[in-house]
Amino acid sequence: MKMGYGYDYPSAIIITDHTQAFTGRFGKVVALKNSTVDLVAENITENTSTTISAIPLHHSAEICGVITSVQVASGDAVIAYRL
């Protein structure tokens, strides 16, 4: 599936399970509803840390980068596109 800026996302995972972090190499995470996510990324930092905690994403908002771990809060849902 070709999306956005010419990046190729061969598959995706819908994440609704808040009990674990999902790991892999993701290029984009999109909120399926208003969600709060924790991320680990290779090229995104929060105050110099590659662990980004409790980021609010409004419905249909997306965050792009080389993301290696995604976890949602209870009741939230996102789709993570694999690189």
Protein Blocks (a to p, Z undefined) as FASTA:
>chain_A
ZZhjlpacfbdcddfbfkbccedddfbdcdfbdcddddddfkbceehiabdghiacdehi
acedddfbdcddehiacddddZZ
